[in-house]
Amino acid sequence: MNSRERILGRVRRALADVPRNDAPYERAVPRDYVREHGDRGAEQTVELLAENLADYRALVHRTDAGGLAALIAGLLDKRGATSVLVPPGLDEAWLAATGVTRVADRAESTPGELDRVDSVVTACAVAIAETGTLVLDGSPDQGRRRITLVPDHHICVVRVPDQVVSSVPRGLERLAPARPLTWISGPSATSDIELDRVEGVHGPRTLEVVLVRQGRIEST
């Protein structure tokens, strides 16, 4: 008997007196926990997202659809970026105001090549207000997971209020679990035992979030 057989044998013995339940998993496991906290409207939820993003040291900007291209161009220029990674499905209008060299998201790109790119611009799948979290799911306007982990500067565009939810359970309702989900709460950061903060270890050192919607909103 090998180790696998011994472990499975112990599991079978432990479950020997447990009644068989053929109910599907989603019905067998009760989910009666609170799905969101408080009673916030759409505007309040967006404000909470902005507050928590800033608390995580993300740089938050606001604009409308008409001002988005100019804002992104300004952020790339302020950064001094000479190249920008572009997912295949990104709206071309978002980069219409910048002349920065565009680098395509290619499967054959090496980590070294990605590291030499100055910035990356993506959309997101959903933004969670209570935790200040952006979730990317690998859709065409977000690209492969690695393009948002290797470059040092990430600009992420969130459509508000449509893509903003109040809580993690509400966010999960919108996500497909089989997709490659990347959860981002602020720029990459870690601390050692003496609590010295180091940024850029597991992802970009600088995260800029653009909250874009119809109607004029002042940039911050």
Sequence and secondary structure as in RCSB ss.txt:
>XXXX:A:sequence
MNSRERILGRVRRALADVPRNDAPYERAVPRDYVREHGDRGAEQTVELLAENLADYRALVHRTDAGGLAALIAGL
LDKRGATSVLVPPGLDEAWLAATGVTRVADRAESTPGELDRVDSVVTACAVAIAETGTLVLDGSPDQGRRRITLV
PDHHICVVRVPDQVVSSVPRGLERLAPARPLTWISGPSATSDIELDRVEGVHGPRTLEVVLVRQGRIEST
>XXXX:A:secstr
  HHHHHHHHHHHHTTTS    S HHHHS   S SSSS   HHHHHHHHHHHHHHTT EEEEEEGGGHHHHHHHH
HHHHT SEEEE TTS GGGGTT   EEEE  TT  HHHHHT  EEEE  SEEETTTTEEEE   TTT  GGGGTS
SSEEEEEEETTTTEESSHHHHHHHS TTS  EEE SS EEE TT  EEESSSS SEEEEEEEESS     
